[in-house]
């Protein structure tokens, strides 16, 4: 079974994507084929597989990114349809499209699911230098969610004012742009030095959670691997 609509993926213009402000991002509709999207939603990993990730301290006083999370590893007991999707996302066709979009020659991928309950948020932050970007697949529909409950990814523009090791609030930013997080939508963005983003506090009834599946796009260049090896050697030396 094929999961991705490659015609839609190919229709995203890399040049226009990279010109997007305040950093490259796009919020396309239906990159998953409709039948695949419906099947994946019905076969979400069991709640018992998720680990609590609440109250974890972050750098520079940033608020915790509270959620339930599941990191995918080989052998994680998820439904076969999810393993098939992950195999497709690991394959050269998808990764080459992401390389074309991000303007890099190679990248590696890893995967996780987040379930975010009422009262939780993702405070404004910039991702680690290992990340080239992320591809977030939203998994809520009108059957289980309302847009006013939140869950949109906020693209935040600080006009270059805040260092990445700081903790600004949403209201401190000069511009806030929010994705459409309902239905078969996804959100792709590139990590830059100023790629501030977050998710405002969820305001959902008991029993409802923001559901996302995230493909992390990692730097896999020889220069990054060499730098990592040298840093590990320095740590071992001391």
C-alpha positions in Angstrom: 0.0 0.0 0.0 1.2 3.5 -0.8 0.6 6.2 1.8 1.9 9.5 0.4 0.4 11.5 -2.4 3.7 12.2 -4.2 2.1 14.5 -6.8 1.1 16.8 -4.0 4.5 16.6 -2.4 6.2 17.4 -5.7 3.9 20.4 -6.2 5.5 22.2 -3.2 7.9 24.7 -4.8 11.3 24.5 -3.0 12.2 28.0 -3.9 8.9 29.4 -2.7 9.2 27.3 0.5 12.7 28.6 1.3 11.6 32.2 0.7 8.8 31.8 3.3 9.0 34.2 6.3 10.1 34.3 9.1 11.7 30.9 8.1 10.7 28.1 5.7 7.4 26.4 6.5 4.4 25.0 4.6 1.1 23.6 5.8 -0.1 21.3 2.9 -3.4 19.4 2.8 -3.7 15.7 2.0 -0.1 14.6 1.7 -1.4 11.3 3.0 -3.8 9.5 0.7 -7.3 9.7 2.1 -7.8 6.0 2.7 -4.3 5.8 4.4 -5.1 8.7 6.6 -8.4 7.1 7.8 -6.7 3.8 8.4 -3.8 5.3 10.3 -6.1 7.3 12.6 -8.1 4.1 13.4 -4.9 2.2 14.2 -3.1 4.7 16.5 -0.6 3.1 18.9 -2.1 1.9 22.2 -2.1 4.4 25.0 -0.2 1.9 27.1 2.8 2.3 24.9 3.1 6.1 25.6 5.3 7.4 28.3 4.4 10.5 30.4 6.6 13.5 29.6 5.4 16.1 32.1 7.2 18.7 34.2 10.6 18.2 32.5 12.9 21.2 32.9 14.0 23.0 29.7 16.9 25.3 29.0 16.8 28.9 30.0 13.6 28.6 32.0 11.4 27.7 29.1 8.1 26.1 30.3 7.9 22.2 30.1 6.5 20.7 26.9 4.0 18.4 28.6 2.5 15.4 26.7 2.4 11.7 26.4 5.0 10.5 23.9 6.1 7.4 22.0 9.4 7.2 20.3 9.5 4.7 17.4 12.2 2.0 17.5 12.5 -1.2 15.5 10.2 -3.6 17.2 7.9 -1.1 18.8 4.5 -3.0 18.8 2.5 -0.7 16.6 -0.1 -1.7 14.0 1.3 -3.1 10.7 -0.1 -0.1 8.8 2.1 2.2 10.9 5.2 0.1 10.2 4.4 0.2 6.5 4.1 4.0 6.6 7.4 4.3 8.5 9.1 2.0 5.9 7.9 4.3 3.2 9.2 7.4 5.0 12.6 5.8 5.5 12.8 5.0 1.8 14.8 7.1 -0.7 11.7 8.5 -2.5 10.4 10.5 0.5 13.8 11.4 1.9 14.9 12.8 -1.6 11.8 14.9 -1.7 12.6 16.3 1.8 16.2 16.9 0.7 15.0 18.8 -2.4 12.7 20.9 -0.2 15.2 21.7 2.5 18.1 22.2 0.1 20.4 19.5 1.5 22.1 16.5 0.0 21.2 14.0 2.7 19.2 13.5 5.8 18.2 10.9 8.3 14.8 10.4 9.9 13.3 9.3 13.2 9.7 9.2 14.4 7.5 9.9 17.4 3.9 10.3 18.4 2.6 13.0 20.8 -0.7 13.0 22.7 -1.4 16.3 24.4 -4.2 16.7 27.0 -6.0 19.8 28.2 -3.9 22.4 29.9 -0.6 21.5 28.2 1.4 23.5 25.8 4.6 23.6 23.8 6.4 26.8 24.9 8.2 28.9 22.3 11.5 27.4 21.4 14.0 26.7 18.7 15.1 23.1 17.9 18.5 21.6 18.4 21.2 22.0 15.8 21.0 18.3 14.9 17.6 18.9 13.4 17.2 20.1 9.8 13.5 20.4 10.3 10.3 18.4 11.1 7.3 17.1 9.3 4.2 17.0 11.6 1.2 15.0 10.6 -2.0 16.2 12.4 -4.4 13.4 13.3 -7.4 15.1 14.7 -10.6 15.5 12.7 -14.1 17.0 13.3 -15.0 13.6 14.9 -12.9 14.2 17.9 -11.6 17.8 17.9 -12.6 21.5 17.4 -10.2 24.2 16.1 -11.0 26.4 19.1 -9.5 23.8 21.4 -6.1 24.6 19.9 -3.3 22.4 18.7 -2.2 24.6 15.9 1.6 25.0 15.4 2.5 28.6 15.9 5.2 30.1 13.7 6.8 32.9 15.7 8.7 36.0 14.4 10.9 37.8 16.9 12.6 40.0 14.3 15.9 38.5 15.5 15.5 39.9 19.0 15.7 36.8 21.2 18.7 34.5 21.7 17.8 30.8 21.4 18.7 30.2 25.0 16.0 32.5 26.3 12.3 32.0 27.3 10.0 34.4 25.6 6.2 34.1 25.9 3.9 33.9 22.9 2.8 37.5 23.5 6.5 38.7 23.2 6.7 37.9 19.5 6.1 40.5 16.8 4.1 38.1 14.6 2.3 34.8 15.3 1.1 32.7 12.4 -0.8 29.5 13.1 -1.2 26.4 11.0 -4.4 24.6 10.1 -4.2 21.5 12.3 -7.6 19.9 11.4 -8.1 16.8 9.2 -5.5 15.5 6.8 -3.1 18.4 7.1 0.6 18.4 7.8 3.2 21.0 8.7 6.8 21.1 7.4 9.4 23.5 8.6 13.1 24.0 8.5 15.2 24.7 11.6 17.1 28.0 11.4 18.7 30.0 14.2 15.5 31.9 14.6 12.9 29.3 13.9 10.8 29.9 17.0 7.6 27.9 17.2 5.3 26.4 19.7 1.7 25.3 20.5 -0.5 27.4 22.8 -2.1 25.8 25.8 -4.7 23.1 24.9 -8.3 24.0 25.9 -10.1 20.7 25.3 -12.7 18.7 27.2 -11.6 15.8 29.4 -10.8 12.8 27.3 -9.8 14.7 24.2 -6.1 15.0 23.2 -4.1 16.7 20.4 -2.7 13.8 18.3 0.3 14.2 16.0 2.9 12.0 14.3 6.2 13.7 13.7 9.0 12.9 11.3 12.2 14.4 12.6 14.5 15.4 9.7 18.1 15.1 11.0 21.4 16.4 9.6 23.2 13.4 8.2 26.1 15.3 6.4 29.6 14.0 6.8 30.6 17.3 8.3 28.0 17.0 11.1 29.0 13.4 11.8 32.6 14.4 11.9 31.9 17.3 14.3 29.9 14.9 16.6 32.7 12.4 16.7 35.2 15.1 17.6 33.0 16.3 20.4 32.5 12.8 21.8 36.3 12.4 21.8 36.7 15.6 23.7 34.2 14.5 26.3 35.9 11.1 26.7 39.3 12.8 27.0 38.1 14.9 30.0 
